Amino acid sequence: MGAAVVTVLGDFEVCIENYRGITEYTENLVRVQTKGGQIRLCGKRLQVEYYTNDEMKVTGKIDTLEFIDGRRAE
């Protein structure tokens, strides 16, 4: 189906499958583009531990995880 699959482990680890790319990456914000829109992770000491064509893992102190519909303007 191509939808993003997001697995959250506590407030310290997020795995994202079926993403298209990383659009912003700082220690406080990671934005990931998906087929349906964006996933925005906000927190402290965020790091992309690894990424492949199919999956990525973000670690750090995750405060918020937000799904932004691709049809909605920010």
BELBELJO-V853059 format. One record per run of one state. SS is the DSSP state (helix for helix, strand for strand, loop for the rest). FROM is the first residue (numbers start at 0). LEN is the number of residues. If there is no record, write none. Layout:
ss = <SS	SS>
from = <FROM	FROM>
len = <LEN	LEN>
//
This chain:
ss = <loop	strand	loop	strand	loop	strand	loop	strand	loop	strand	loop	strand	loop>
from = <0	4	9	12	17	18	25	28	34	36	51	54	69>
len = <4	5	3	5	1	7	3	6	2	15	3	15	5>
//
